[in-house]
């Protein structure tokens, strides 16, 4: 990787698109880059390493807010390892919870499939499917607040608050 590069090469090296790179810059995950006299963004090797960290942290399931916290600790001159360890443990617990939910769902799907197979063998006909219709209503889970990826939408939201 050269010491300095334009947006396309920086994005490619970090494994993301130029549009995403500009978004990360707009939301403050990446400091504004230097610019050429013509206005082209020029990124340092450090900026590309930071972008690569962001991409890898997202692959681990960390949110941009969590990544911003980690980078803020690092930018403040401290190692974010302890904070990151707590975040990763919490993510692992979320994965365990989700696996348990999916395991129950898989069991229910298999049970319903067996019931449907029996119904088909017995020649049953229904408007849609009595087995699915007989299920209890799904519990409502609270939905997280909508998060727009568009910086313009976020600034609009701040004005409404």
DANORSUL-V152134 format. One line per field, one symbol per residue. phi: phi as a letter, one per 40 degrees, with the letter a starting at -180 (. if undefined). A space follows every 10 residues. Layout:
phi: ???
This chain:
phi: .ccbacdccc ccccgacccc dccdcccgcb cdccbcdcgc cbbccccccc cccdcccccc gccccccccc ccccccgbcc dcccdccccc cccccdcccc cccccccccc cccccccccc ccgcbadbac ccccccdccc bcccdcbccc dccccccccc c
